[in-house]
Amino acid sequence: MIRRESFVAVLALVGAIGAGCASPNEAKTPDAAGAAPAATRPGPDALCRSALDNYYSQKLSDDPIVGQQLTRDAALQAATDLSELDEKKLAGLVKALNDYGYIAGKIADASKRGDTEEAIKLQSDSAAAGRAITRESNAVKAPNCAQFINL
């Protein structure tokens, strides 16, 4: 016959093991909006790396207009992905990437029209946005995001 103390100890042990097994699974479930939990979402550096990798995989020529269009797409994609993290500390980086992408698009449009003067004027705006990207990337420790200035 099992003694009462042994039975209670076995039940406590089974309960502890069961509770320990449930905890990790619970941490992996998406939130109510269906997003992955913060611990499993890629961080800002990984998101920027992904956008840069996409840029490099699509850049098949040295055409400057296509390069500006791809820069626009990559910067805007990184800004969108970072904004989905919904972290206030990333607001400056998101703005800088959005600005950089927007300016790259304007440079591409000016170049298509043959408006060299406008494209040159926009280069100073692009440089300012690039400096903001560098500053904000350093602030959030996301060196891959700073690589946008090399596109």
C-alpha positions as CSV (number, residue, x, y, z in Angstrom):
1,M,0.0,0.0,0.0
2,I,1.2,3.5,-0.8
3,R,1.6,5.8,2.1
4,R,-0.2,9.1,1.9
5,E,3.0,11.2,2.1
6,S,4.5,9.3,-0.8
7,F,1.3,9.8,-2.9
8,V,1.3,13.5,-2.2
9,A,5.0,13.8,-3.1
10,V,4.4,12.0,-6.4
11,L,1.5,14.3,-7.2
12,A,3.5,17.4,-6.4
13,L,6.4,16.1,-8.6
14,V,4.1,15.4,-11.5
15,G,2.5,18.8,-11.1
16,A,5.9,20.6,-11.1
17,I,7.0,18.7,-14.2
18,G,3.8,19.5,-16.0
19,A,4.0,23.2,-15.1
20,G,7.6,23.3,-16.3
21,C,6.7,21.8,-19.6
22,A,3.8,24.2,-20.3
23,S,5.8,27.4,-19.7
24,P,8.0,27.3,-22.8
25,N,5.1,26.6,-25.1
26,E,3.2,29.4,-23.7
27,A,6.0,31.9,-24.5
28,K,5.9,30.9,-28.2
29,T,2.3,31.6,-28.8
30,P,1.5,34.7,-30.9
31,D,-0.2,37.7,-29.3
32,A,-3.8,38.5,-29.9
33,A,-3.0,40.3,-33.1
34,G,-1.2,37.3,-34.4
35,A,2.3,38.7,-34.2
36,A,5.2,36.6,-33.0
37,P,6.3,37.2,-29.4
38,A,9.0,39.8,-29.0
39,A,11.7,37.2,-28.2
40,T,11.2,35.5,-31.6
41,R,10.9,38.6,-33.8
42,P,14.0,39.7,-35.6
43,G,15.6,42.8,-34.3
44,P,16.3,46.0,-36.1
45,D,19.7,44.9,-37.3
46,A,18.4,41.7,-38.8
47,L,15.5,43.5,-40.5
48,C,17.9,46.0,-42.1
49,R,20.2,43.1,-43.2
50,S,17.2,41.5,-44.9
51,A,16.3,44.6,-46.8
52,L,19.9,45.1,-47.8
53,D,20.2,41.5,-49.0
54,N,17.1,42.0,-51.1
55,Y,18.6,45.1,-52.6
56,Y,21.8,43.3,-53.5
57,S,20.0,40.3,-54.9
58,Q,18.0,42.6,-57.3
59,K,20.8,44.9,-58.3
60,L,21.9,43.2,-61.5
61,S,23.3,46.3,-63.4
62,D,25.1,49.5,-62.8
63,D,22.2,51.6,-64.1
64,P,22.1,54.6,-61.7
65,I,18.3,55.0,-62.1
66,V,17.6,51.4,-61.3
67,G,20.0,51.7,-58.4
68,Q,18.1,54.6,-56.9
69,Q,14.8,52.8,-57.4
70,L,16.2,49.8,-55.6
71,T,17.6,52.0,-52.8
72,R,14.2,53.6,-52.4
73,D,12.5,50.2,-52.2
74,A,15.0,48.8,-49.7
75,A,15.0,51.8,-47.4
76,L,11.2,52.0,-47.4
77,Q,10.9,48.2,-46.8
78,A,13.3,48.5,-43.8
79,A,11.4,51.4,-42.5
80,T,8.1,49.5,-42.7
81,D,9.6,46.4,-41.1
82,L,11.1,48.5,-38.3
83,S,7.9,50.4,-37.6
84,E,6.1,47.0,-37.2
85,L,8.3,46.3,-34.2
86,D,6.4,49.3,-32.6
87,E,9.4,50.4,-30.5
88,K,9.6,54.1,-29.7
89,K,13.4,54.0,-29.7
90,L,13.3,53.2,-33.5
91,A,11.2,56.2,-34.5
92,G,14.2,58.3,-35.5
93,L,15.7,55.5,-37.6
94,V,12.3,54.8,-39.2
95,K,12.0,58.5,-40.2
96,A,15.5,58.6,-41.5
97,L,15.0,55.5,-43.6
98,N,11.7,56.8,-44.9
99,D,13.3,60.1,-45.8
100,Y,16.3,58.4,-47.5
101,G,13.9,56.2,-49.5
102,Y,11.7,59.1,-50.5
103,I,14.7,61.1,-51.7
104,A,16.2,58.2,-53.6
105,G,12.9,57.9,-55.5
106,K,12.9,61.6,-56.3
107,I,16.5,61.3,-57.5
108,A,15.5,58.4,-59.8
109,D,12.5,60.4,-61.1
110,A,14.7,63.5,-61.8
111,S,17.2,61.4,-63.5
112,K,14.6,59.7,-65.7
113,R,13.4,63.2,-66.8
114,G,17.0,64.2,-67.5
115,D,16.8,66.9,-64.8
116,T,20.5,66.6,-63.7
117,E,20.3,69.9,-61.8
118,E,17.4,68.6,-59.6
119,A,19.1,65.3,-59.0
120,I,22.3,67.1,-57.9
121,K,20.3,69.3,-55.5
122,L,18.6,66.2,-54.0
123,Q,22.0,64.7,-53.3
124,S,22.6,67.0,-50.4
125,D,19.2,66.0,-48.9
126,S,20.2,62.4,-49.4
127,A,23.5,63.0,-47.6
128,A,21.6,64.6,-44.7
129,A,19.2,61.6,-44.5
130,G,22.2,59.3,-44.7
131,R,23.8,61.1,-41.7
132,A,20.6,60.7,-39.8
133,I,20.5,57.0,-40.6
134,T,24.1,56.6,-39.3
135,R,23.3,58.5,-36.1
136,E,20.1,56.6,-35.4
137,S,21.6,53.2,-36.3
138,N,24.4,53.8,-33.8
139,A,21.9,54.9,-31.2
140,V,20.0,51.6,-31.4
141,K,23.1,49.4,-32.1
142,A,22.0,48.3,-35.5
143,P,25.1,48.6,-37.7
144,N,23.4,46.9,-40.7
145,C,21.0,49.8,-40.9
146,A,23.9,52.2,-41.3
147,Q,24.9,50.4,-44.4
148,F,22.1,52.0,-46.4
149,I,24.4,55.0,-46.9
150,N,26.6,52.8,-49.1
151,L,23.8,52.0,-51.6
